[in-house]
């Protein structure tokens, strides 16, 4: 067969996970590729882009950042703002507009925007994008890889993108095993039907005090809940308010800061710094900013935005020290409360309907009556143990990726095969600078990429939409080069 009778084979990509990370990967790959691609997204949900984060139908579950920090493709950072104008979001949802004029859109609206971006990308004439409503269960072979699904599909692929997103919360060890089936225990904070079914006068315990807890409390309070709601965590810390839009305007965009250099005060703390020196440097920078009339947001954001560059330089011991002692403080400054949710919860606090407690959860058991739950807590500041009775307990604890990895059949299969391993800090999948997973043999898997939240152990904070999209943008060129090489190395006869 002559060369004239041959054409390059279309490179094949399989993306496991169709939430934000998977959708952004598909959109950026399709948008940057100079040749047609065959893209398959394996996702059991009916719609791509929503994932766990943006599937909520509760009108009070909002993005915890304004429009400028939400995007799918860094090459078009204003797309979501234009979409909101076109869809007349401010008119249809006037509560989305905060006092300073910034908008905090309902999370499901952002999911709808992502889904439309995927549709637009797949509408291109040279693109083949398939949404396979199935679950990946295994991957076999090496060149090409073959993704196996629960329904028996076998997808040969040149590059595999693993994008499982956020893991599903699990009940903490304090809960007796049988309580997972108790009607008063809600293990999944996304189970809105059960949360809305909680009695109006019920005594409710929310385990966790972060953004998910604010969502749950907003749902209950908007529905007219009149019983007491107690939110408990080890330190009792709640998310800080969102940075006002007019507070210390920056001369650079967030995307530029993410890709930019580390701040001078971070560099002065050492290369790399210890956890103690880094904490001291941040506090000193905050004092410096406030002395000049600014606010703490400036110093914190200077640390947060290019954190991925700093985190990769830290010794494992320093990472573990930060995770053990400073992560909670980092999170409450990092994941800020939408003004609308903050106002709902604070108003209920003022009426005595909501309280935040700093305490350790020791045990949760069924009460003698069988209808309520006895919860044993130890106060953080007095070390006094107390047993309180609640009618319902809602689990809103943070994510434990190590547990989630074992519970995900696809990730567990890759781990057994040796292609995936936990990062040394123990909070995600070990990857290299190109997001290639580092197997148990210490060797990166060239045809696989892991993107989004599972890489937090390596990069520190790939958790917000703009940070994930920027991470994907950094690794797309390497994936496209690999796909071009695959297409050039193998051709198929023209039929």
Residue, then its C-alpha position, 0 to 999 in steps of 0.5 A: x500500500x503506497x503512502x498516498x493510500x494511507x492517512x494518519x490515525x485519529x489520536x484517541x483520548x479517554x477521560x475518566x470523570x466528567x465533572x469540572x476537571x474532565x470537562x476542562x481537559x476535554x475543552x482545552x485538548x480539543x481547542x488546542x489540537x491542530x488535528x482531529x481528536x477522538x475523545x471519550x468521556x466516561x461519566x455515569x451522570x447524564x450531563x457533563x461538567x456538573x460533577x459533585x461540585x455543581x450538581x446541587x439544585x438548592x438555590x442557596x448553594x452558591x459559588x464561593x467566588x465571584x465571576x472572575x475566578x470561574x472559568x473553564x479555559x484560561x484562553x477565554x477567562x471572561x466566557x462565564x461573565x459573558x454567559x451570565x449577561x446573556x442568560x440574564x442571571x442578575x435578573x433571574x437571580x437578584x440575590x446573586x448580586x452582593x452589596x459590592x456589585x460582585x456576583x455569587x452565582x448558584x453552583x448549578x448555573x456554573x455547571x450548566x455553563x460548563x456543559x454548554x462549553x463541552x457541547x460547543x467544543x464537540x460541535x466542531x466539525x473535526x472533533x469526535x467527542x463521545x459521552x459514555x454513560x458508564x463507570x470505568x473499572x480498570x485499565x489494562x495494557x500499555x501501548x495502547x491502554x485499554x479502559x474497561x467499564x462496568x458494562x463491558x466496554x473496552x476503550x483503546x486509548x493513546x492517552x488516559x486522563x484520570x479526573x475523578x474530582x472530589x471524593x465522596x465524604x465518608x462517615x468518621x470513625x466516631x460513628x458506630x458502623x450500624x449508624x450508616x443506615x440510621x434514619x437520623x444519620x445523613x452521611x452525604x451532605x449532598x443528599x438534599x432530599x433527606x436534609x429537607x425532610x428533617x423535622x422543623x423542630x429537630x435538634x441537628x448536629x452538623x459535623x464540620x464547620x466549613x463551606x459544606x456546613x454553611x450550605x447545609x445550614x442554609x438549606x435548613x434555615x431557608x426551609x424554615x427550620x426552627x430547632x437548634x443547629x450545632x456545627x462542630x469541628x476540632x477548632x470550631x473555625x468557620x470560613x472567612x468572608x469573601x474578599x470585597x471586590x474593591x479591596x486593594x485592586x491588583x495590577x495583575x490577573x489571578x491567572x497571571x499570579x498563578x503562573x507568576x513568581x513566588x512573592x518576595x516575603x515567601x522567598x525570604x522565608x527560605x528556599x525551601x522554607x520550614x513550616x515555622x518560618x513560612x508561618x512567621x513570614x505570612x504573619x509579618x507580611x499581613x502586619x506590613x500590609x495592614x500597617x499600610x492600610x490594606x487587609x490580610x487578603x493581599x498577603x494571603x493571596x500572594x501565598x495562595x496563588x502560586x502555591x503549587x510552585x512552593x509546595x513542590x519544593x517542600x520536604x515531606x516532613x514540612x508538608x506533613x507539619x503544615x497539613x497537621x498544624x496549619x491546614x485548617x487555618x489555611x482552609x478557612x482563609x482560602x475557602x471563603x464564604x459567599x456573602x449570601x450564605x454567611x448572612x443567612x447563618x449569622x442571622x440565625x446565630x443572632x437568634x440563637x438558632x445556630x452555634x459553632x463549637x470547638x470540640x472533638x467528636x468521640x462517639x455517636x450512638x443510638x439513644x435509649x429511645x432508639x429515635x435520637x442520637x447520643x453524641x459524645x464531645x470533648x470541648x477543645x478549650x476545657x477538655x470537658x467531655x459532654x454527651x448531647x442528644x440530637x435528632x439528626x446528624x449531617x456529615x460535612x467533614x473534609x475529604x479523605x482521599x486515601x479512603x476514597x481511592x480505595x473505595x473507587x473501583x477504577x482507582x483501586x484497580x490502578x493502584x493494585x496494578x502499580x500505576x497509582x500510589x499515594x503521594x508521600x504526604x498521604x493526601x492524594x495521588x503521586x504525580x510528577x510535574x507533568x501530572x503523570x502518575x508515579x507508580x509504585x516502582x517510582x516510574x511515571x506513566x507516560x500515557x496517563x495524566x491525573x488532574x484536579x483535586x487528587x493531585x493536591x499532595x503534589x501541588x498543594x492546592x489544585x482545588x478551585x476551578x481556575x487553579x484546576x483549569x490553569x493546571x490542565x493548561x500547563x500539561x496539555x502541550x505534553x499530551x498533544x505532543x504525545x498524541x501527535x507522535x502516536x498518530x505519526x507512528x501508526x497509520x491505517x490504510x484508506x478504505 
